[in-house]
Amino acid sequence: MHTRVTPGSVLLVAVLLAQTAASGASQPRPGIDWPQFRGIRAAGVDERHPAPVTWDVARNQAVRWKTPIPGLGHSSPIVWGDAVYLSTSISGQKDAGIKVGYYGDIDPVKDDTPHEWRIYALDKKTGAIRWQKTVLTSVPKIKRHMKSTHANSTLATDGERIIAFFGSEGLHAFDMQGNLLWKKDLGVLDAGYYLAPEAQWETGSSPILHDGVVVVQADVQKGSFIAAFDAKDGKELWRKTRDDVPTWSTPTVHEVNGRTQLLVNGMRHAGAYDFKTGDEIWKLSGGGDIPVPTPVVGDGLVFVTNWHGLMAPVYAIRDTATGDISLKDGADKNDGVAWSYGRGGAYLSTPLAYRGVLYVLTYNGVLTAYDTKSGKKHYTQRLADGTAFAASPVAADGKVYFASEDGRVFVIKADPVYQVVATNDMGESTLATPAFSEGLMFWRTQGHLVAVGN
């Protein structure tokens, strides 16, 4: 198969190379690099390599390697080149404890022991630990939810530096060998249920790194903001105040007509900001009051969903929207919103837009597939009973992967018709979203990092 080279494509490559040189960063290579939460542009998709279908962790079948990782962390693995990177937080208690599944207890975990925050670099082919870095050791400044950890945020990299965000413990930048480049104290970031301020749950939004700029969304009890920092030295480039409840969503980068946007979730303020200036582009209010899923893009639409309280919406927003596009009472669309549903939104899992279908998974395992352009419902099916779903779906090679908290991975065919292809058991609770690279899947379970594939 040959690729046609045109003058326009040559010019585009030249522009991208010039931008890369100016920022000091490298462009991620599709199919090889998975540089931040949900991979390149939070798409959660790899179409460059065959993807695994069945495996057995207990019997070591189709498992390339399995490496123990101490501590607790829901951060996803990221990949650059031949290395996998991961963060964790290690309690001073022998059994820090984490509770998965369904329950309604909002009380935070009482653990005032010193914790150790670490970053690991592992060999992608063998799972051997190349280096580990202790970022800091201290008593956490805020408490965590019993399903949460103190290392929820996924790392981000551009091949030149690694960015780690540990909420109240700060924003940190390292080179690719784990040497500290800079760090910033962003203050105490108290994220929890806004109706019960004593319920501290720890932050969950991950940093993003694009064109030499680090962006952090910090929606907390008091003083919420979104801010951009120079990746070279941590200098603050801009900061915008946000009037919203605590949010655990990660921003998404998206280009529209040559303008780079930052897409964000929220209850009062989902929307888009200008990447360079932080100026507001569009805004949407009317969401669940515990926003977690990351906005995703497909077919010229931005998909925003959340759940909790009175609202559980699914919104399909035209990526050319401007201004306040909030829906009026009783309306399901307007000039900015192409289609929407008032119920059926996802609580923890980020949706997936793949091959013309939007997959939205609820916390209790109900999967709904929509046509991305029209919003038509293709099907609604329950993946499993008796378990919760926190990890976000990913897709590759015509297959979509969903992991339950009890460690089962459901593989379905990417199709408007529901068809389960396989069910695999990770052997441990699984709440982190996996990564792809060169035909391998990297799964973070409660105690291990596991590479699956041939």
C-alpha positions in Angstrom: 0.0 0.0 0.0 1.4 3.4 -1.0 0.7 6.8 0.5 0.1 9.6 -1.9 2.3 12.6 -1.2 0.8 16.0 -2.2 2.2 19.5 -2.0 -0.4 20.2 0.7 0.6 17.3 2.8 4.3 18.3 2.6 3.4 21.8 3.7 1.4 20.4 6.6 4.3 18.2 7.8 6.6 21.2 7.5 4.3 23.3 9.7 3.9 20.6 12.3 7.7 20.1 12.4 8.2 23.9 12.9 5.6 23.9 15.7 7.3 20.9 17.3 10.8 22.5 17.1 9.4 25.8 18.6 7.8 24.0 21.6 10.8 21.6 22.2 8.4 18.7 22.1 7.9 15.7 19.8 4.8 14.7 18.0 3.2 11.4 19.4 3.3 8.6 16.8 -0.1 6.9 16.4 0.1 3.2 17.2 3.3 3.6 19.2 2.9 6.5 21.7 0.0 6.8 24.2 1.1 10.0 25.8 -1.6 10.9 28.3 -5.1 9.9 29.6 -6.9 8.0 26.8 -4.0 8.4 24.4 -3.7 11.0 21.6 -6.3 13.7 22.0 -8.2 11.5 24.5 -9.6 9.4 21.7 -8.9 6.1 23.3 -8.3 4.4 19.9 -5.5 2.6 18.2 -6.1 1.5 14.6 -2.5 0.8 13.6 -2.1 -2.8 14.9 -4.0 -6.0 15.6 -5.4 -6.0 19.1 -5.7 -8.9 21.6 -9.1 -10.7 21.9 -8.7 -13.4 24.6 -6.1 -13.8 27.4 -5.8 -15.5 30.7 -3.8 -13.7 33.4 -4.0 -16.5 35.9 -2.7 -19.1 33.3 -0.3 -16.6 31.8 -1.8 -17.0 28.3 -1.3 -14.1 25.9 0.3 -12.2 28.7 3.6 -10.7 27.7 4.6 -9.7 31.3 3.1 -8.8 34.7 5.0 -6.5 37.0 4.0 -5.7 40.7 3.5 -2.1 41.5 3.2 -1.1 45.2 0.7 1.3 46.6 -2.6 2.5 45.3 -3.3 4.4 42.1 -6.0 4.7 39.5 -3.8 6.6 37.1 -3.5 5.0 33.7 -0.3 3.8 32.1 1.2 6.0 29.4 3.6 5.0 26.7 6.4 6.8 24.8 8.6 4.8 22.5 9.8 1.6 24.2 8.9 2.6 27.8 5.7 2.6 29.9 5.3 5.2 32.7 3.0 5.0 35.7 2.4 6.8 39.1 1.4 5.4 42.5 1.0 6.5 46.1 2.1 4.3 48.9 0.5 4.7 52.4 2.4 4.4 55.6 -0.2 1.9 56.7 0.4 -1.8 55.8 -3.1 -2.1 54.4 -4.2 1.2 53.0 -7.5 -0.3 51.8 -9.7 0.4 48.9 -13.3 -0.4 48.5 -14.8 -1.2 45.1 -18.3 -1.9 43.9 -21.6 -0.3 44.9 -22.1 1.6 48.1 -23.4 5.0 49.3 -20.8 5.9 51.9 -19.3 9.3 51.2 -17.0 9.5 54.2 -13.3 9.9 53.3 -10.6 7.5 54.4 -8.9 8.4 57.6 -5.2 7.9 57.0 -2.8 10.5 58.3 0.4 8.4 57.8 3.2 9.8 55.6 2.7 8.7 51.9 5.3 8.2 49.2 4.4 9.3 45.7 6.4 7.5 43.0 6.8 7.4 39.2 7.9 4.2 37.5 9.4 3.7 34.1 9.2 0.1 32.7 10.6 -1.5 29.6 7.7 -1.9 27.2 8.8 -5.3 25.9 9.8 -7.0 29.2 8.1 -5.1 32.0 11.5 -4.7 33.8 11.6 -1.5 35.9 14.1 0.9 34.3 13.9 3.5 37.0 11.6 4.6 39.8 11.5 8.1 41.3 10.1 9.2 44.7 8.5 12.5 43.9 7.8 13.4 47.6 7.0 11.9 51.0 4.5 13.6 53.2 1.1 13.4 54.9 -1.6 14.0 52.2 -3.1 17.5 52.5 -6.6 16.3 51.9 -8.3 12.9 52.4 -9.5 10.5 49.7 -12.7 8.7 48.9 -12.5 5.0 49.8 -12.7 4.1 46.1 -10.2 6.8 45.3 -6.4 7.0 45.7 -3.8 9.8 46.1 -2.5 9.0 42.6 -5.6 9.2 40.4 -4.2 11.6 37.8 -2.6 10.0 34.7 0.9 11.2 33.7 1.4 13.1 30.5 4.5 13.2 28.2 5.7 14.7 24.9 8.9 12.6 24.7 11.0 15.4 26.3 9.4 15.6 29.7 7.0 13.8 32.0 4.3 15.8 33.8 2.8 14.5 37.1 -0.1 16.2 38.9 -0.8 15.1 42.4 -3.5 17.6 43.3 -2.6 19.4 46.6 0.9 17.8 46.4 1.6 19.9 43.4 2.4 19.8 39.7 5.8 18.3 38.8 7.9 18.0 35.6 10.7 15.5 35.0 12.9 14.6 32.1 12.6 11.1 30.6 15.2 9.7 33.1 13.1 10.9 36.1 15.2 14.0 36.9 13.1 16.9 38.3 12.9 19.9 36.0 10.5 22.0 38.0 7.6 21.9 40.3 4.7 24.2 41.3 2.6 24.4 44.4 -1.0 25.0 43.3 -2.3 25.2 46.9 -4.7 22.9 48.7 -7.1 21.5 46.1 -10.1 20.2 48.0 -12.3 18.1 45.7 -15.3 16.4 47.1 -19.1 16.5 47.1 -20.1 20.1 47.0 -23.2 19.5 49.2 -21.0 17.9 51.9 -17.7 19.8 52.1 -16.4 17.4 54.8 -16.4 14.6 52.2 -12.9 15.0 50.8 -12.4 12.7 47.8 -9.0 13.7 46.3 -8.6 15.2 42.8 -8.8 13.1 39.7 -8.3 15.4 36.7 -5.2 14.6 34.7 -2.8 17.1 33.1 -2.6 17.4 29.4 0.5 18.4 27.4 0.2 20.0 24.0 2.6 22.1 21.9 4.9 22.7 24.9 2.1 23.8 27.2 0.7 22.0 30.3 -3.0 22.5 31.1 -4.6 21.7 34.4 -8.3 21.8 35.2 -8.8 22.2 39.0 -12.5 22.4 39.9 -12.6 22.2 43.7 -14.7 23.4 46.6 -13.2 26.9 46.6 -11.2 28.8 44.0 -11.8 26.6 40.9 -9.7 27.4 37.8 -8.2 26.1 34.5 -4.6 27.2 33.8 -1.8 26.8 31.3 1.9 26.5 32.1 5.0 26.6 30.0 6.3 23.0 30.0 9.9 24.1 29.9 9.9 26.0 33.2 6.4 25.9 34.7 5.8 29.6 34.1 2.1 30.3 34.3 0.8 31.5 30.9 -2.8 32.1 31.8 -5.5 31.3 34.3 -9.2 31.5 34.2 -11.6 31.3 37.2 -14.3 28.7 36.9 -17.6 28.9 38.8 -18.4 25.2 39.1 -18.7 22.4 41.6 -15.7 20.0 42.0 -15.0 18.1 38.8 -12.8 15.1 38.1 -12.7 15.4 34.4 -9.6 15.9 32.2 -9.6 18.5 29.4 -9.4 17.5 25.7 -7.5 19.3 22.9 -9.4 19.8 19.7 -8.7 21.9 16.6 -11.6 23.7 14.8 -10.9 25.8 11.7 -7.2 26.3 12.7 -8.1 27.3 16.3 -7.0 25.0 19.1 -9.7 24.5 21.8 -9.7 23.1 25.3 -12.8 21.1 25.9 -14.0 20.7 29.6 -16.7 19.0 31.5 -18.7 20.5 34.3 -22.2 20.9 35.9 -22.5 24.6 35.5 -19.8 25.1 33.0 -19.0 22.5 30.4 -17.4 24.2 27.4 -14.5 25.2 25.3 -11.6 27.6 26.0 -9.1 29.0 23.5 -5.8 27.1 24.1 -3.6 30.1 23.6 -5.4 32.7 25.7 -8.0 30.9 27.9 -10.8 32.9 26.4 -14.2 31.3 26.5 -15.5 29.9 23.2 -18.7 28.2 24.2 -20.4 27.3 27.5 -23.1 24.8 28.4 -24.8 24.4 31.8 -27.1 21.6 32.9 -25.2 18.5 34.0 -24.9 16.0 36.8 -23.3 17.4 40.0 -20.4 15.0 40.1 -18.8 15.5 36.6 -16.1 12.9 35.8 -16.0 11.8 32.1 -13.7 13.6 29.7 -15.2 15.2 26.6 -14.5 13.3 23.4 -14.8 14.2 19.7 -16.1 12.5 16.6 -17.7 13.5 13.3 -17.5 17.2 14.0 -19.3 16.8 17.4 -18.1 17.1 21.0 -19.7 14.6 23.3 -20.2 15.5 27.0 -21.8 13.3 29.5 -22.0 13.1 33.3 -24.3 11.9 36.0 -25.5 12.4 39.6 -28.2 14.5 41.3 -31.1 15.6 39.1 -29.2 15.3 35.8 -27.6 12.5 33.8 -27.3 14.0 30.3 -25.6 13.0 27.0 -24.8 16.0 24.8 -23.6 16.1 21.2 -22.3 19.6 20.6 -21.3 21.1 17.3 -17.6 21.8 17.5 -18.2 25.1 15.8 -20.5 26.3 18.6 -20.0 29.7 20.2 -21.5 31.5 23.2 -23.9 30.1 25.7 -25.6 27.1 24.2 -27.4 25.9 27.3 -30.7 24.2 26.4 -34.0 25.8 27.3 -36.4 23.8 29.4 -37.9 21.0 27.4 -35.5 21.4 24.4 -33.1 18.6 23.3 -31.2 20.7 20.7 -30.4 24.2 19.5 -27.9 25.9 17.2 -25.0 24.6 19.3 -26.4 21.2 20.5 -27.0 18.8 17.6 -28.8 16.2 19.8 -29.1 15.2 23.5 -30.7 12.9 26.0 -31.7 14.0 29.5 -31.0 10.6 31.0 -28.5 7.8 30.4 -25.3 9.7 31.0 -22.1 8.1 32.3 -21.0 8.6 35.9 -17.3 7.6 35.9 -16.5 6.2 32.4 -15.5 8.5 29.6 -17.6 7.7 26.5 -16.0 6.4 23.3 -16.6 7.6 19.8 -15.5 4.9 17.3 -16.4 4.2 13.7 -19.6 6.3 13.8 -20.9 4.9 17.1 -20.8 6.6 20.5 -20.6 4.1 23.4 -21.8 5.4 26.8 -21.4 3.1 29.8 -23.2 3.7 33.1 -21.7 2.9 36.5 -23.9 -0.2 36.9 -22.8 -1.6 33.5 -25.6 -0.5 31.1 -24.1 0.2 27.7 -25.9 2.3 25.1 -24.7 2.8 21.6 -25.7 5.9 19.7 -25.2 6.9 16.1 -22.8 9.8 16.5 -24.3 12.1 13.9 -28.0 11.6 14.5 -28.2 10.4 18.1 -30.3 7.4 17.1 -30.0 4.6 19.7 -28.7 1.4 18.2 -29.1 -0.6 21.4 -29.0 -0.7 25.2 -27.5 -3.7 26.9 -26.3 -4.6 30.3 -22.7 -5.9 30.2 -22.8 -7.6 33.7 -24.7 -7.7 36.9 -23.3 -7.3 40.4 -20.3 -5.1 39.5 -19.5 -1.4 38.9 -17.6 0.1 36.0 -15.1 2.9 36.5 -12.5 2.4 33.8 -13.2 4.1 30.4 -13.6 2.1 27.2 -10.9 1.9 24.5 -11.0 0.5 21.0 -8.7 -1.0 18.5 -8.9 -3.2 15.4 -12.7 -3.2 15.3 -13.1 -4.2 19.0 -14.2 -2.2 22.1 -13.0 -3.0 25.6 -14.8 -2.5 28.8 -13.3 -3.3 32.3 -15.4 -3.9 35.4 -14.2 -3.1 38.8 -14.1 -6.8 39.7 -11.5 -7.3 36.9 -13.5 -8.7 34.0 -12.8 -7.3 30.6 -15.7 -7.4 28.1 -14.7 -7.3 24.4 -17.5 -6.4 22.0 -17.6 -6.0 18.3 -17.5 -2.4 17.1 -20.8 -2.4 15.3 -24.3 -1.0 15.6 -25.4 -4.5 16.6 -24.5 -5.7 20.1 -22.1 -8.7 20.0 -19.8 -9.9 22.8 -16.6 -11.4 21.4 -14.9 -12.4 24.6 -14.7 -12.0 28.3 -11.3 -12.0 30.1 -10.4 -12.0 33.8 -7.6 -9.7 35.0 -7.5 -11.5 38.4 -7.6 -8.2 40.4 -9.9 -5.2 40.6 -9.4 -2.9 37.7 -10.4 0.8 37.7 -7.8 2.3 35.5 -8.2 2.8 31.7 -5.7 0.7 29.7 -3.2 1.9 27.0 -2.3 0.6 23.6 1.1 0.4 21.9 2.2 -1.7 18.9 -0.3 -4.5 19.5 0.0 -4.6 23.2 -2.5 -3.6 25.8 -1.3 -2.3 29.2 -3.6 -2.8 32.1 -3.2 -1.3 35.5 -4.8 -3.6 38.1 -4.9 -3.1 41.9 -1.4 -4.6 42.4 0.2 -4.9 39.0 0.9 -3.5 35.5 0.0 -6.2 33.0 1.0 -6.3 29.3 -1.5 -8.4 27.2 -0.9 -9.4 23.5 1.4 -11.3 21.2 
